[in-house]
Amino acid sequence: MQKVLHILIGCLFCSIGILMLRHAHLVTGGAPGLALGLSYLFGVPFAPVFLAVNFPFYILSIFRMGWNFTMSTVLAAIILSLMTMVDQLLPDILLPAWAGALFGGAFAGFGLAYLFWNGSSLGGVNILTLYLQRQFGWDPGKTSCIMDTAIVLTGVYSVGLVKGVFSVLSVVLISIIISYYKGRIANTIMTAVPASELAD
């Protein structure tokens, strides 16, 4: 029950961040950023797109991170999808790009860090990031920054160059927050994902 509570808290922060990014018409990194870009491009809700783009990464997680981590991640992804559906009830307010990048990035960054240090993630490249940290000790903040920047650059087509720049700023902020907690995250992942569950 405590694990579920931690996931709910992390997803709450992430969902606030994602909704702020969405109302500023920005994208971000990882599966949420990819889902945001596709939702803008095709005019569809965020939640179903987010679950769909995550599916291949769940398979990777099963083989590389173990069942416990995968089930926790799937639960987090479902909870986040449900939380972001509240957007349908909110007024269509457009936030300034700087506010979306700053506050949306801060909420999403802390939410992700909280999920990471409680042995969960939102799927997508988060899984690959944590696996690389677990196996090679790579800084999850720096790794996610590189991957997320690449994802944001592909989303520039749907948001434009100026908002693309603000989107990159949100990614940098998220990465700084995650890097700040990298020690705690590493200790948690070592415990949450035992070596016996990892593929050789």
The 8 nearest C-alpha neighbors of each residue, nearest first, counted from 0:
[[1, 3, 2, 4, 5, 6, 7, 71],
 [0, 2, 4, 3, 5, 6, 7, 117],
 [3, 1, 5, 0, 4, 6, 117, 71],
 [4, 2, 6, 0, 5, 1, 7, 71],
 [3, 5, 1, 7, 2, 6, 8, 0],
 [6, 4, 8, 2, 7, 3, 9, 1],
 [5, 7, 3, 9, 4, 8, 10, 75],
 [6, 8, 4, 10, 5, 9, 11, 3],
 [9, 7, 11, 5, 6, 10, 4, 12],
 [10, 8, 110, 6, 114, 12, 113, 11],
 [11, 9, 13, 7, 79, 12, 8, 14],
 [12, 10, 8, 14, 13, 9, 7, 15],
 [11, 13, 110, 106, 15, 9, 10, 14],
 [14, 12, 107, 110, 10, 16, 11, 15],
 [13, 15, 17, 11, 16, 12, 83, 10],
 [16, 14, 18, 12, 13, 17, 19, 11],
 [15, 17, 103, 107, 106, 13, 19, 14],
 [16, 18, 20, 14, 19, 15, 21, 13],
 [17, 19, 21, 15, 20, 16, 14, 22],
 [20, 18, 103, 22, 16, 99, 21, 17],
 [21, 19, 99, 17, 23, 25, 103, 18],
 [20, 22, 24, 18, 23, 19, 25, 17],
 [23, 21, 93, 19, 24, 20, 94, 18],
 [22, 24, 94, 20, 99, 96, 21, 25],
 [25, 23, 21, 22, 20, 158, 26, 96],
 [26, 24, 20, 23, 166, 21, 162, 158],
 [25, 27, 32, 166, 35, 36, 151, 20],
 [28, 26, 32, 166, 151, 170, 169, 25],
 [27, 29, 147, 32, 150, 151, 170, 148],
 [30, 28, 32, 124, 31, 147, 123, 33],
 [29, 31, 123, 33, 32, 34, 53, 49],
 [32, 30, 34, 29, 33, 35, 49, 28],
 [33, 31, 27, 28, 26, 35, 34, 29],
 [32, 34, 30, 36, 35, 31, 37, 29],
 [33, 35, 49, 31, 37, 32, 48, 36],
 [36, 34, 32, 38, 33, 37, 26, 45],
 [35, 37, 33, 39, 154, 34, 38, 26],
 [38, 36, 40, 34, 39, 35, 41, 33],
 [37, 39, 43, 35, 42, 41, 36, 40],
 [40, 38, 42, 36, 37, 41, 35, 157],
 [39, 41, 37, 38, 157, 42, 36, 43],
 [40, 42, 38, 43, 39, 37, 36, 44],
 [43, 41, 39, 38, 40, 44, 37, 45],
 [42, 44, 38, 41, 45, 39, 48, 37],
 [45, 43, 46, 38, 47, 42, 48, 84],
 [44, 46, 48, 38, 47, 49, 35, 34],
 [45, 47, 80, 49, 48, 44, 50, 84],
 [48, 46, 50, 49, 45, 51, 44, 80],
 [47, 49, 51, 34, 45, 50, 46, 52],
 [50, 48, 34, 46, 47, 51, 52, 45],
 [49, 51, 47, 53, 48, 52, 46, 54],
 [50, 52, 48, 53, 49, 54, 47, 55],
 [53, 51, 49, 54, 50, 48, 30, 34],
 [52, 54, 50, 123, 51, 56, 55, 122],
 [53, 55, 57, 56, 51, 52, 50, 58],
 [56, 54, 58, 57, 53, 59, 52, 123],
 [55, 57, 59, 58, 123, 54, 53, 60],
 [58, 56, 60, 54, 59, 55, 61, 53],
 [57, 59, 61, 56, 60, 55, 62, 54],
 [60, 58, 56, 57, 62, 61, 63, 55],
 [59, 61, 64, 57, 63, 58, 62, 69],
 [62, 60, 65, 58, 59, 66, 63, 64],
 [61, 63, 59, 60, 65, 64, 198, 58],
 [64, 62, 60, 197, 198, 61, 59, 65],
 [65, 63, 60, 197, 61, 62, 192, 68],
 [64, 66, 196, 61, 67, 68, 63, 197],
 [67, 65, 69, 61, 68, 70, 64, 196],
 [68, 66, 70, 69, 65, 71, 192, 191],
 [67, 69, 71, 66, 70, 65, 119, 72],
 [70, 68, 66, 72, 71, 67, 60, 61],
 [69, 71, 73, 67, 72, 68, 66, 74],
 [70, 72, 68, 74, 69, 119, 73, 75],
 [73, 71, 75, 69, 120, 119, 74, 70],
 [72, 74, 76, 70, 75, 71, 69, 77],
 [73, 75, 71, 77, 72, 76, 70, 78],
 [76, 74, 72, 78, 73, 77, 121, 6],
 [75, 77, 73, 79, 121, 74, 78, 80],
 [78, 76, 80, 74, 79, 75, 73, 81],
 [77, 79, 75, 81, 80, 76, 82, 74],
 [80, 78, 82, 76, 10, 81, 77, 75],
 [81, 79, 46, 77, 83, 78, 82, 76],
 [80, 82, 78, 84, 79, 83, 77, 46],
 [83, 81, 79, 84, 80, 85, 78, 14],
 [84, 82, 85, 80, 81, 14, 86, 79],
 [83, 85, 86, 81, 82, 87, 80, 46],
 [86, 84, 83, 87, 88, 82, 89, 81],
 [85, 87, 84, 89, 88, 83, 18, 90],
 [88, 86, 85, 89, 84, 90, 83, 44],
 [87, 89, 86, 85, 90, 84, 91, 83],
 [88, 90, 86, 87, 91, 85, 92, 84],
 [91, 89, 92, 88, 87, 86, 93, 22],
 [90, 92, 89, 93, 22, 86, 87, 88],
 [93, 91, 90, 22, 94, 89, 23, 95],
 [92, 94, 22, 23, 91, 95, 24, 21],
 [93, 95, 23, 22, 96, 99, 92, 98],
 [96, 94, 98, 97, 23, 99, 93, 22],
 [95, 97, 99, 23, 98, 100, 94, 165],
 [96, 98, 100, 99, 95, 101, 165, 23],
 [99, 97, 101, 95, 100, 96, 102, 94],
 [98, 100, 20, 103, 96, 23, 19, 97],
 [101, 99, 169, 97, 104, 98, 103, 165],
 [100, 102, 98, 104, 99, 103, 97, 105],
 [103, 101, 105, 104, 99, 98, 100, 106],
 [102, 104, 16, 99, 19, 106, 20, 100],
 [103, 105, 169, 107, 101, 100, 102, 173],
 [106, 104, 102, 108, 103, 107, 101, 109],
 [107, 105, 16, 12, 103, 109, 108, 104],
 [106, 108, 13, 16, 110, 104, 105, 109],
 [109, 107, 173, 105, 111, 110, 106, 176],
 [108, 110, 112, 106, 111, 107, 113, 105],
 [109, 111, 9, 12, 13, 107, 113, 108],
 [112, 110, 114, 108, 113, 109, 107, 115],
 [111, 113, 115, 109, 177, 114, 110, 108],
 [114, 112, 110, 111, 116, 9, 115, 109],
 [113, 115, 119, 111, 117, 9, 112, 120],
 [116, 114, 112, 119, 118, 117, 113, 120],
 [115, 117, 184, 187, 113, 118, 114, 183],
 [116, 118, 114, 115, 119, 113, 187, 5],
 [119, 117, 115, 191, 116, 188, 187, 114],
 [118, 120, 114, 72, 115, 71, 117, 68],
 [121, 119, 72, 114, 122, 115, 125, 111],
 [122, 120, 76, 72, 75, 125, 123, 119],
 [121, 123, 125, 126, 120, 72, 53, 56],
 [122, 124, 30, 53, 125, 56, 29, 126],
 [123, 125, 127, 126, 29, 128, 122, 30],
 [126, 124, 128, 123, 122, 127, 129, 120],
 [125, 127, 124, 129, 128, 122, 123, 130],
 [126, 128, 124, 130, 125, 129, 131, 123],
 [129, 127, 125, 131, 126, 130, 139, 124],
 [130, 128, 132, 126, 131, 127, 133, 125],
 [129, 131, 133, 127, 132, 128, 134, 126],
 [132, 130, 134, 128, 129, 133, 135, 137],
 [131, 133, 136, 137, 129, 130, 135, 134],
 [132, 134, 130, 131, 136, 135, 129, 189],
 [133, 135, 131, 132, 130, 136, 137, 129],
 [134, 136, 132, 131, 137, 133, 130, 138],
 [137, 135, 132, 133, 134, 138, 131, 185],
 [138, 136, 132, 135, 131, 139, 142, 133],
 [137, 139, 140, 141, 142, 132, 136, 178],
 [140, 138, 142, 141, 128, 143, 137, 132],
 [141, 139, 178, 174, 177, 143, 138, 142],
 [142, 140, 144, 143, 138, 139, 174, 145],
 [143, 141, 139, 144, 145, 140, 138, 128],
 [142, 144, 146, 140, 145, 141, 147, 139],
 [145, 143, 141, 147, 142, 174, 146, 148],
 [144, 146, 148, 142, 143, 147, 141, 149],
 [147, 145, 143, 149, 148, 144, 142, 150],
 [146, 148, 28, 150, 144, 149, 29, 145],
 [147, 149, 151, 145, 150, 146, 144, 167],
 [148, 150, 152, 146, 147, 151, 145, 153],
 [151, 149, 147, 153, 148, 152, 28, 146],
 [152, 150, 154, 148, 153, 149, 27, 28],
 [151, 153, 149, 155, 154, 150, 148, 163],
 [152, 154, 150, 151, 155, 149, 156, 36],
 [155, 153, 151, 36, 156, 152, 157, 150],
 [156, 154, 163, 159, 158, 152, 157, 153],
 [155, 157, 154, 159, 158, 153, 160, 152],
 [156, 158, 155, 154, 40, 159, 36, 39],
 [159, 157, 155, 156, 162, 163, 25, 154],
 [160, 158, 155, 162, 156, 161, 163, 157],
 [159, 161, 163, 162, 155, 164, 158, 156],
 [162, 160, 163, 164, 159, 165, 158, 155],
 [161, 163, 165, 164, 160, 159, 158, 166],
 [162, 164, 160, 166, 155, 161, 165, 159],
 [163, 165, 167, 161, 162, 166, 160, 168],
 [166, 164, 168, 162, 167, 163, 100, 96],
 [165, 167, 163, 169, 164, 168, 26, 25],
 [166, 168, 170, 164, 165, 169, 148, 171],
 [169, 167, 165, 171, 166, 170, 172, 100],
 [168, 170, 100, 104, 166, 172, 167, 171],
 [169, 171, 167, 173, 168, 172, 27, 174],
 [172, 170, 168, 174, 169, 173, 175, 144],
 [173, 171, 169, 175, 174, 170, 104, 168],
 [174, 172, 108, 170, 176, 171, 104, 175],
 [173, 175, 140, 171, 177, 172, 176, 144],
 [176, 174, 178, 172, 177, 173, 179, 171],
 [175, 177, 179, 173, 174, 178, 108, 172],
 [176, 178, 140, 174, 112, 179, 180, 175],
 [179, 177, 140, 181, 175, 180, 176, 174],
 [178, 180, 176, 177, 181, 175, 182, 140],
 [179, 181, 178, 177, 183, 182, 184, 112],
 [182, 180, 178, 184, 183, 179, 185, 177],
 [183, 181, 185, 184, 180, 186, 179, 178],
 [182, 184, 186, 185, 180, 181, 116, 187],
 [183, 185, 116, 181, 187, 182, 186, 115],
 [186, 184, 182, 188, 187, 183, 181, 189],
 [187, 185, 183, 189, 184, 188, 182, 190],
 [186, 188, 184, 190, 116, 189, 185, 191],
 [187, 189, 191, 185, 190, 192, 186, 118],
 [188, 190, 186, 187, 192, 191, 193, 185],
 [191, 189, 187, 188, 192, 193, 186, 118],
 [190, 192, 188, 118, 189, 187, 193, 68],
 [191, 193, 188, 190, 189, 64, 196, 194],
 [194, 192, 195, 196, 190, 191, 189, 197],
 [193, 195, 197, 196, 192, 189, 198, 190],
 [194, 196, 193, 197, 198, 192, 65, 199],
 [197, 195, 65, 194, 193, 64, 192, 198],
 [198, 196, 63, 194, 64, 195, 65, 199],
 [197, 199, 63, 62, 196, 64, 195, 194],
 [198, 197, 63, 194, 195, 196, 62, 134]]
